[in-house]
Amino acid sequence: MMETLTIELNNPKTFSLLKELEALTLLRIVKRQPQTNNMADLLSNCISSEQAALMNKELKQTREEWERVF
């Protein structure tokens, strides 16, 4: 069973203990990905360029239809 956990270290010596456990292959320390608050960075490459173009086309068409109704 492999499970990923986030651990907050309260004591500087704790990290050395974790490194020892890693050396015994009891666990693996995984570097955390840098967090970003920029929505564009979070969503970049979530969909293909072709899919984005299709979505933009459909959105434009929907807006034009909505404007004709009123």
KEMIKE-318041 format. One line per 3 residues: their letters; for each residue x, y, z of N, C-alpha, C. Coordinates in steps of 0.1 Angstrom, whole numbers. Example, Ala and Ser with C-alpha at 12.3 -4.5 7.8 and 13.67 -1.06 7.14 Angstrom:
2
AS	132:-57:78:123:-45:78:132:-33:78 ~ 128:-22:71:137:-11:71:129:0:79 $
This chain:
70
MME	8:-12:0:0:0:0:9:12:0 ~ 7:21:-10:15:33:-11:5:45:-9 ~ 8:53:0:0:65:3:9:77:5 $
TLT	5:88:-1:12:100:0:7:109:11 ~ 15:113:20:11:122:32:19:135:32 ~ 13:145:38:20:157:40:23:157:55 $
IEL	36:160:58:40:159:73:46:173:76 ~ 42:178:87:48:190:92:58:186:103 ~ 71:191:101:82:187:110:82:198:121 $
NNP	81:193:134:82:202:145:96:203:151 ~ 104:194:147:118:194:153:128:192:142 ~ 139:200:141:148:199:130:155:185:129 $
KTF	155:177:140:161:164:140:152:154:133 ~ 140:157:131:130:148:125:134:145:111 ~ 139:155:104:142:153:90:153:142:88 $
SLL	163:143:97:174:133:97:169:119:99 ~ 159:118:108:152:105:110:145:100:98 ~ 138:109:91:132:105:79:142:101:68 $
KEL	153:108:67:163:104:58:168:90:61 ~ 170:86:74:174:73:77:164:62:73 ~ 151:65:75:141:56:71:141:55:55 $
EAL	144:65:49:145:64:34:157:56:30 ~ 168:57:37:179:48:34:176:34:36 ~ 167:31:46:163:17:48:152:12:38 $
TLL	149:21:29:138:19:19:125:16:25 ~ 122:22:37:109:21:43:100:32:39 ~ 106:43:33:98:54:28:106:61:17 $
RIV	99:70:10:106:78:0:102:92:2 ~ 111:101:3:109:115:4:106:121:-10 ~ 95:127:-12:91:133:-24:91:148:-23 $
KRQ	98:155:-32:98:170:-31:85:175:-35 ~ 80:185:-28:67:191:-31:68:200:-43 ~ 58:199:-51:57:208:-63:55:223:-58 $
PQT	61:233:-63:59:246:-59:44:250:-61 ~ 38:256:-52:24:261:-53:24:274:-60 ~ 13:276:-68:12:289:-75:-3:293:-73 $
NNM	-4:306:-72:-18:312:-71:-23:317:-84 ~ -14:316:-95:-18:320:-108:-26:310:-115 ~ -39:313:-117:-48:304:-123:-43:299:-137 $
ADL	-37:308:-145:-32:304:-158:-22:293:-157 ~ -13:294:-147:-3:284:-145:-9:271:-141 ~ -19:271:-132:-26:259:-128:-33:252:-139 $
LSN	-39:259:-148:-47:254:-159:-40:251:-172 ~ -27:256:-173:-20:255:-186:-19:240:-189 ~ -21:237:-202:-20:224:-207:-30:214:-202 $
CIS	-41:219:-196:-51:210:-191:-59:204:-203 ~ -61:212:-213:-67:207:-225:-59:211:-237 ~ -61:204:-248:-53:206:-260:-57:219:-267 $
SEQ	-48:224:-275:-51:236:-283:-63:235:-292 ~ -65:223:-297:-76:220:-306:-89:220:-298 ~ -89:215:-286:-101:215:-277:-104:229:-273 $
AAL	-94:237:-270:-96:251:-266:-102:259:-277 ~ -97:257:-289:-103:264:-301:-117:260:-303 ~ -121:247:-302:-134:242:-303:-143:248:-293 $
MNK	-139:249:-280:-146:255:-269:-149:270:-272 ~ -139:277:-277:-140:291:-280:-150:293:-291 ~ -150:285:-301:-159:286:-312:-174:284:-307 $
ELK	-176:273:-299:-189:271:-293:-194:282:-284 ~ -185:287:-276:-188:298:-267:-193:310:-275 ~ -185:314:-286:-189:325:-294:-202:323:-301 $
QTR	-205:311:-306:-217:308:-312:-229:309:-302 ~ -227:304:-290:-237:305:-279:-240:320:-276 ~ -230:328:-275:-232:342:-272:-240:349:-283 $
EEW	-236:346:-295:-244:352:-307:-258:348:-307 ~ -261:335:-303:-275:331:-303:-282:338:-291 ~ -276:340:-280:-282:346:-269:-285:361:-272 $
ERV	-276:367:-279:-279:381:-282:-290:383:-292 ~ -292:373:-301:-303:374:-310:-317:372:-303 ~ -318:365:-292:-330:362:-285:-336:375:-279 $
F	-327:384:-275:-332:396:-268:-333:407:-277 $
